[in-house]
Amino acid sequence: MKVANYDAVGGGSVHWTANFPRIPLSDFRVRSLDGFADDWPIDYATLEPIFSVNDRMMGVASLAGDPVYPAHGPTMPPLLLGRRGMLYAQAMNSLGWH
């Protein structure tokens, strides 16, 4: 029986589905925006340099222009989507979803 080789990704990456999202801006201000919990005592700008270091160290591939986050350049070019990924992307685009 052939077993998939996950050596290139690593256990932690597989656990996170090889996804390293940044904390959305709105999460820092839940009290101000949504009226519950507390706002963070720091803001996104304080953590952005740390996010950038993590992206470089982990080799995060991304696209510039994600509307959820402030502008920042991609660390590595995006990976190819493949046939199924393209079908999924087309479906999301047809719904107007990012």
N, C-alpha and C positions, 0 to 999 in steps of 0.2 A: 504494500500500500504506500503510495507517495503522499508525503505530508508537505503542506505549504511551508516555504522557507520564509520566516519572519526575521531572520538575522539582520537584514539591512535596516529594518525599522526599529527593532528593540521592544522589549516588554512594556516599558512605560509609554512608548508611542502607540502601541497597539491598544493599551488600556484607554488612552485618550483618542482612539481612532485616528491617530496621526494628525490630530487637530490641535492647534495652539491658539485659541481665541484670546483676544485682549478683552479686558473688562470694558463694557460699553460706558460711554460718558455718563449716561443717565443713572447708572448704578452708584455713582459717587454722590448723587444728590437725591436719594429717594425721599427724604423728609421734605425737601424743597419742592420736588416735582409731584410726589404722590401722597404726601401727608402722613406717612407712617415710617417707622424705624428711625434711624438717624442718618444724617449725611456723614460721609467719611471725613475725617480730619485732614486728609490730603486730597489732592485732585489728580486727574489723569496726567497732567503735565509733569507732576512729580515722579510718576511711575514710568513715563514714556521712555526715558533712557534705559531703565531696567528691562522693559519689554524689548527694546532694540538689542541689548546685549544678549538676552535669552534667544531672540530670533536668530542672531548670528551664530551663537554657540550650538543651537539645536538644528540649524540649517533649515529654517522655516521658509517654505516657498509660498509666494503670495502674489496678488495683483494689487497695484496701486489703485486708489480711488474707491475703496469700500466706504459707502456712505455712513456706516455705523461709527466709524472712528475718524479722528482728525487725520489730515493728510500725512502720510509717511511713505517713504519709498519701499519697494519690495526688497527683501534681503536676498532672496534667490528667485530666479524666474519660476513661474508656475509650471507644474507638471502637466503633461499631456492628459487630456480627459479620457481618451479612448472612445469607442463606439457607444457604450452604455452611458458614459459620462456626458457625451454630446447629446444623447436623447434626453437625459435628465435636464441638462442645461436648457435645451430647446423648450421643454415642458415648463420649466420655471420662467423662462423669458416670455412664453405665450400667456402666462398668468400675470406677468408684470411684477414678479417676485425677484428680489435680488438674491 
